């Protein structure tokens, strides 16, 4: 059983330390533009193996109130656009279970 409320930054920490890492921190600027608007609900629907889990781990590490992730984002591409970090309770849901 995983942690579903404020999952922390462990998943993103492991991602940026891996040999193959694609920087998707520009997604944070896009997400910031949608917060507090009518478009605040975001559905990430991409084909398999396109980095959805890693992108969501990054967003949870950035916005999550359960941990301090400032050192993880230092020097990443999208952080030049970074303003004040907003803290939100993060709820993780997993949709990889299969129906019989």
C-alpha positions as CSV (number, residue, x, y, z in Angstrom):
1,X,0.0,0.0,0.0
2,X,1.4,3.4,-1.0
3,X,1.2,6.8,0.5
4,X,-1.7,8.6,-1.1
5,X,-1.9,11.9,0.9
6,X,1.2,14.1,0.6
7,X,3.4,11.4,-1.0
8,X,6.6,13.5,-0.5
9,X,9.6,13.9,-2.8
10,X,11.2,10.5,-2.7
11,X,10.0,9.4,-6.1
12,X,11.2,12.6,-7.7
13,X,14.5,12.4,-5.9
14,X,15.1,8.9,-7.4
15,X,14.1,10.2,-10.8
16,X,16.6,13.0,-11.0
17,X,19.4,10.7,-9.7
18,X,18.8,8.1,-12.4
19,X,21.1,7.9,-15.5
20,X,18.3,8.9,-17.8
21,X,16.3,11.9,-16.7
22,X,14.3,14.2,-18.9
23,X,13.7,17.7,-17.4
24,X,10.0,18.5,-17.4
25,X,10.1,21.4,-15.0
26,X,8.5,23.7,-17.6
27,X,5.3,21.8,-16.7
28,X,5.3,23.7,-13.4
29,X,4.9,27.1,-15.2
30,X,2.0,25.7,-17.2
31,X,0.4,24.4,-14.0
32,X,0.9,27.7,-12.2
33,X,-1.0,29.4,-15.1
34,X,-4.0,27.1,-14.5
35,X,-4.2,27.3,-10.7
36,X,-7.1,29.4,-9.3
37,X,-8.9,29.4,-12.7
38,X,-11.8,27.5,-14.1
39,X,-9.2,25.2,-15.8
40,X,-7.7,24.1,-12.4
41,X,-8.4,20.4,-13.0
42,X,-5.7,18.8,-15.1
43,X,-5.9,15.4,-16.7
44,X,-2.5,14.0,-17.9
45,X,-3.4,11.5,-20.6
46,X,-0.4,10.3,-22.6
47,X,0.5,6.9,-24.2
48,X,2.4,4.4,-22.2
49,X,6.1,5.1,-21.3
50,X,5.8,8.9,-21.8
51,X,6.8,9.9,-18.3
52,X,3.4,10.6,-16.7
53,X,4.4,9.1,-13.3
54,X,7.7,11.0,-13.2
55,X,6.0,14.3,-14.1
56,X,3.4,13.7,-11.4
57,X,6.1,12.9,-8.9
58,X,7.8,16.2,-9.8
59,X,4.6,18.2,-9.3
60,X,3.9,16.5,-6.0
61,X,7.5,17.3,-4.8
62,X,7.1,20.9,-5.9
63,X,3.6,21.7,-4.6
64,X,3.4,19.3,-1.7
65,X,3.2,20.6,1.8
66,X,4.7,17.4,3.3
67,X,8.4,18.1,2.5
68,X,11.0,20.7,1.5
69,X,12.2,20.0,-2.0
70,X,14.1,23.2,-2.8
71,X,17.4,21.5,-3.2
72,X,16.0,19.0,-5.7
73,X,14.9,21.8,-8.0
74,X,18.1,23.9,-7.8
75,X,19.6,24.2,-11.3
76,X,16.8,22.6,-13.3
77,X,15.7,24.3,-16.5
78,X,12.2,25.4,-15.5
79,X,13.2,26.9,-12.2
80,X,14.2,30.2,-13.9
81,X,10.5,30.9,-14.0
82,X,9.9,29.9,-10.4
83,X,8.1,32.3,-8.2
84,X,7.1,31.7,-4.6
85,X,6.3,28.0,-4.0
86,X,2.6,27.3,-3.3
87,X,1.9,24.5,-0.8
88,X,-1.1,22.3,-1.3
89,X,-2.2,19.0,0.1
90,X,-1.4,16.4,-2.6
91,X,-3.7,13.4,-3.2
92,X,-2.2,10.7,-5.2
93,X,-4.4,8.2,-7.0
94,X,-3.2,5.3,-9.0
95,X,-5.1,4.2,-12.1
96,X,-3.0,1.2,-13.1
97,X,-5.3,-1.5,-11.6
98,X,-7.0,-3.6,-14.3
99,X,-10.7,-4.5,-14.4
100,X,-11.4,-8.2,-14.8
